[in-house]
């Protein structure tokens, strides 16, 4: 276990989080979007301590591509030796396609 792991958010993940907030605002429940984003960020921060906590993404079967399930979202990340890159935050019913 390394204490030198850093976490980065890909632009796609930032856009996903913004979309969660926008959608809940459009639905008239902005507090729900804010809560989801805070909970997702909290889950992501725990990866510094437990970087392999997420399961391998079934669509790719690659040990470097992992995901945390935070219903109704999938938090998809790439696991490097000293870095974690959050790639996407998608609704869990969607199949993953990486750019």
N, C-alpha and C positions, 0 to 999 in steps of 0.2 A: 504494500500500500504506500503510495507516494503522496506527500503533502504538497507537491508542486504541480498538481493538475490545475489547468486553467479551463474555463468554460467560455466559449464564444457562441454568439447567436448569428447564424447565417441570415442574410437579408430576407430569404424566403420565410424563415421562422419569425422574424420581426413582423413581416407582412401578415403572417397567419395570426399572430397575437393581436395585431391591430384590427384584423377582420373579425375576430371574436368580440372585441369591444364594440366595433361598429354595428355588428349584427344585433347584439343585445340592446344597444342604444335604439336601433330602429324598431325593436320589439317592445320598447318602452320599459325595459328592465336593465338599465345600465349597471346597476349594482351586481347583477349576475355575471356580466362580462368582466367587471373589475375583480370579482371574487375568483372566477376561473383563472384569470391571468395571474393573480397573486399566488394561487395554489399551484399553478404550473411552474412559475418561477421558483417557488419553494421546493418543489420536487426536483427541478433541475439543479438547484444549489446543493442538494444532497448527493449528487453524483460526484462531487469533489471527494467525498469520503468513501462512497461505494460506486465507483465508475462502471462496474460490471453488473449493477443491479438490474438493469433492463434486460429483457429477453432479446434474442436475435429476431430480426424482422422476418417473419415467415416467407414473405414474397421474395426475399433475396438470399436467405440462408448464409449470411456472411457474419463471422464473429465480430467484425469491426462496426457493422451497422446494427444498432440496437434500438429498443424502444421501451418507454415507460407507458403504461396504460393509466390514464387519469380520466375515467369516464366523464363525458363521451369522447375524450380525445386520446390520440396517440402522439406521444412526444418522441420523435425520431431523432437519433443522434449518431454521429460517427465517433468511434472510440479510438483515439490515438494514445501513444504511450504517456505523454504528458499534457494532453489536450483533449477536450471533448467539444465537438462542434454540434450544436443543436441545428438540425437541418429543416425539420418541418414540425408543425403542430396541427394535426389533422383530425377531423371527426373520425372516430374509430371504425365506422362502417365503410369508409372509403379504402379502396386498395391503393397502396403506395406506388407512385411513379416518381422517380427522381429525375431531375433535368439532366 
